[in-house]
């Protein structure tokens, strides 16, 4: 019986260590800035996930029905445009159709100790977000993360510009 319990602990230990680390770095050190809609299923799932997995973290939700929030969102997307070809529309001067716009939310900035660690597009599932959180919290770099894509943001000015825009002043 003891051997079975020990073997079970070995299997879940890496995941448990991740959650202990996440809980330890939460609180005022960890902030999530979410651009989305109160009616977006993925946004709702993300808020519930963060409430469970990152207890004590600061969560700022910015609804895109607000003109200022949507202007900041579009500016962020414009800055990220060159980093990821999946976000390119067929007509670069055209506005994305509503279905593509919806696929871009929630857009979430993850800040650790006030520094932008990642911009994450979508929720998709808990495993996707656990991987995004793990990468964000362990790395000294800043990433743009979307399903099937992790792009490191090397340009310091781009990172600083996004940091300046993402949180309303």
N, C-alpha and C positions, 0 to 999 in steps of 0.2 A: 504494500500500500504506500509506504514512504517513497519507494522508488518511482511509482506512478506519479505521485504529487511532485516530486523533484523533476521528473521528465517534463511534466506539464508546465512547470515554472520556467524551465529552460526554453520551451517553445514560445511562451508569451513574454519572456523577459525583455527582448529588444523593443517590443511595442510598449511595454510598461515603462521602460527607461525613457522612451520618447515622451510619454505623457507626463512623467515626473518632471522631466526637463521643461516641457511646455508649461506646466503648472508653476514651476519655479520661476520661469522668465515672464510669466504673465503679470497681472497687476498693472501698475503705472508704466512699466517698461515696455509693454506691448500695446499698440494701437492699430485698429483696423478702420480704414476709411472706405466705406462702401457707397458707390454710386449705383443707384438702381431705382426700382419702383416698388411701392408698397403692394402692388398687385402682381408682381413677378414671382412665380413659383420658385425659381432658382434663388432669388434674393431672400425669400422667406426661409428656404432650406439652409442657406448660408448663415443667416442670423441665428437660427436654431442650433446649427452645428457649432458656431463660435460660442454661443451661450453655454453649451455643454463642454466643449473641449478647451476653451481658453477662458475659464472663469476668472473674473477679476480684470480681464483686459478691457481697455477702453474701446468701445465700438461706436463709431460715428456713421450714421446712415443719412445719406444725402439723396433725397427724392428728385428724380430727373424732371418732374413736372414743374419744379422751381426753375425759372429762367436762368438764374445765376449758376445753379448746379449744372444744368444742361450745357451752358456755355463753357464752364470749366471742364466738364466731361469731354466735350468736342475738342477743346484745346489739347487735353491730354492725349486723346486718340490721334490728333494731328501730329503730335510729337512722337508717338509710338509708331506711326504709319510706316516709316521706313524700316523698322526693325522686324516686321513680320508680314510676309506676303499673304497669309490667309486673310488679313484684314483689308486687302486691296479690292476695291470694287472694279467692275468692268470699265467703268467710266470714272477716272480719278477726279474729275470736276463735278460729278453728280453726287447728290446726297445718297447715302445708302438706303435701300428700301427698308421699311419698318421691320421685316423679318430678320434682316441682317443686323439692324440696330439692336433688336432684342437679343440676338446671339452674343452681343458684346457686353451684356450686363448679367450679373453684377460685375462691375469693375472695382477691384479692391486694392487699396494700397496697404501694405503691411509695414508698419514702422516699429523698430526696436530701439528703445532709448532715444527716440526722436529722429532716427535715421531711417530713410526709406530702404527697405530690404527687398521688396518685391511689389510688382504690379501683377495682379492675377485676374484673368478674364474668366468669368463663369463660375459655376459651382460643380455641375456634372455629377459628382459623387464624393463621398467622404474620403475614399482612398486618394483621389486626385488632390483633395485639399490637405490631407495628411502629408503627402509628398511635398506639396508646395510649402507648407509650414516648416517641415523638416529642413528643406533646402534653405528657406529664408532665415531660419534661426541659427543654423550651423555655419553658414557661409559669411565671409567678409564682403562678398560681392553683392550687387543688386541685380535682380532678374526681372524679366518680363516673361510671365508664365501663362500659357494657354494650353488646352488639350493637345498633346503631341508636340509641344514646343516649349523650350526653355532657352531664352536668349539673354545672355549676360549684357547688361548695360555698361559699356566701357566708358562712354562719354560722360565725364564728370559734370560738364555744363548741362547736359540733357537731364541727368539725374537731379541736379540742383533745381532746374527749372520745373520739373515735375513735382518735386517736394514743395516748391513755392506755390504751385497751382492747386495741388490736390486737397489741402486742408484750407477751408475758408478762413479768412482773417477777420 
